[in-house]
């Protein structure tokens, strides 16, 4: 599934938002607490990935300085070090993605309420990590969330009765989602594109949707 992206989308749900066909985790500004290497056995792949990304930014700045100084031998050595770090970053991206998949709590077809803005909607997809462009992440202050960008994000069809305009689609952090139990249906023009019915308080995805999102969760906490 691939949805249109609007750079003016809001994180919490009043504007249409993005999607890319595959996740390519991006990282924000340099973090002070990443200045020393993470040697703890408990460090997650996401933590190590953030550290490597910070180091890469510093090394790229230094590489530009060396080129400007015409110290090409040192620049070549710097470039070799950057290449090795980029390989390490790609491996850590894979590990971080796999770690994040285990944290997905909700499933397609679940009717939800936004914890902050109170609008209702239905999940039509998810990403183990936030894969929106870096500019959107910064503008929406994703890193200010308690779990930041390294948590699942969900594609949500917003109920037309709650949205600012018909056909709204949002990108919502997992920490802002509460599932709704009961017979609450969502009014949205795209419902029939993703689901083939409604049963026991949730939408039944089409075979194509279920194949794309095989994950099923029965443990998500909700409200009646």
N, C-alpha and C positions, 0 to 999 in steps of 0.2 A: 504494500500500500504506500502511496506517495501523495502527500497532501501539499497544497501550495504554501509558500512561506511569505509572510509579510513582516518586514523588519520593524514595523510599528506594533507588532503583536504584544500583548501584555502577558506577563508570566501568570498572573492569577485569573485571567480569563475573560477579558472583555473584547478582545480582538482576535481575528484569525491568526493562526500561527503555523509554524513550519514543519516540513520534514525533509530529511535527506534519506536516500535509499539505504545507507548503511552508516553506522556510527563511526565518527572519527573524533574521539575526545579531544577537546581543546582545553587550554588552561589559562587562567587569569594572570594577574600581576604577580610579581615576585613576592613570595611569602617570607617573612622574616624567620619563621620557625623552620624553614627548609634550608637554612644556611649551613647547617652541619648535616652530615650524612646520617641517614636513618639506619642504624645498625640493630635496632630492636627486632627480636624474632617475631614480635606481634605486629610489625608494620605491614599494612595491607599493600596490595599491588597498586591501588590508587594513590596511597601515600608515596610509595617509591616512584610512581610515574610522575607525580607532581614535583618531586625533588629533581628528577632527571630533566624535566622540562625547564625548571628554573636554571639548572646548570647549563643547559643548552643555550638559553637566552644569553647568559653571561659570556659563554664561549663565542657565540656569534657576534656579539658586540666587540669582543677582543679581536676576532678575525678581521672585522672591518677596519679596526684601528691599525692592525699590522699591514693590511693592504695599503691603506693610506700612507703609512710610513715607508712603504716599499720594502718591507722586510719579508720578502717572498719565501725564504726558507722557513722562517718561523710560522708564516701563514700556512704553508703546506703542512707543517706538523700539527698546527691547530686544526686544520681541516680534517686530518686523519683522526684526531681525537673526537671531533664532532661526528664523523661518520660512524664511529664505534658507538657513541652515545645514541645516535639515531636508531641504530639496530636494537639497542637495549630498550629504547622507548617503544618501538613497535611491538616488541615481545611483551612489555609491561602493559601496553594497551590491550592486547589479547587477554592477558591474565586479569586485568581490571574488569574487562567486559564479562568474562566468565564468572568472576566473583559477584558482580552486580546482578547477574541473572538469577542467582539464588535468593536475592532480596525482593524479587517481584511478588507482591502480595495480592494483586488484583488481576482480573481476567477480562477479556473482551466480553461484551454483553452485560456486564454489571452496571446497574444504575447507581450513580454516585451523587454526592453533594459536595460542593467546594467548601472546605472548612472555613475559609475566610469570607468569601463573597456570597456563599449560600445558594448559588445557582445549582440547578440539577443538570444532569447530563448522562450520557452512556459512553463507556469506553469502547473505542474501535481499534485500538492498537497501543503498543507500548515500546519503550526503549529501555534497556537496562541502565543506561547512563543518559544524561542530557546530551543530545547531539546537535543542538541548535548552533548556528554560527557564533563565533566568539563575540562579535559585536552585539548580538541579541542577548547573550548571556550577561555581558557587562551592563547593557542598558536596563535589563530586567532585574539586575542585582541578584542573580541566581545564587552566587556564592554567599549571600547574606542569609540564606535559608539555613536552618540548623544542620541539614545534611548536604547542603550545597548541591553541586552538579553531579556528584557521584552517588546518585540514587535513581531509581527508576522514574521515568517521566511518561505520562500517558496522553494519548490523543483522545480528545473528548468531544462528542457532539453535544452542544449546549442546547438545552430545552428552549425553544423559541419563546416560551412564556417568560423566561428569565433573562434572556440575552438582550443586548442592545439593538440587535437587528437579526432578521431571520437567517438561518443557515450558518450560525457561528460555530467555529471549531477552535478549540483551545489546546494548549500543551501544558499539562499540570504536573507538578512535582508530587511524588507519592505522599509526602508528609501533609499535603493539602487535600487529600482525598478521604472521604468517609463514604462507605457503601451504604445504600439504602435498601432495607428489607421491605417486602410488601409488594403491592400491585401498582407501583408507580411507573407509568409509561412516560416516555420522552417524546415531545413533538419536535420533529426536525425533518426537513425535506430529503435527507440522505439516509434515513433509517432503513429503507427497503434495499439500498445498495449494499448494506453490510449484514443485514439480518433477515432470517426467513420466518420469524415468528417471535412470540413473547409467551413465556411459560414459567410458572413458579417464581415470579418476581424478577426475571431477568430475560434479556433478549437472546435468542438462539442464533448464533452466527451461521453464515452460509458455509458450505463445505470449503470454499476457497479461503475464507477467513480463518476457519479452524485449522486448515493446513498451514497457513502462514503463522498462526499463533497457537501452537499446540498446548501451551501451558494452561493448566487449570488449577484454580485455587478455591478451596472450600473453607479456608481458615480465616479469611478476611473478616474483621469485625465490622459490624454495621449498626444501623439503627432502625427502629420500626416507626 
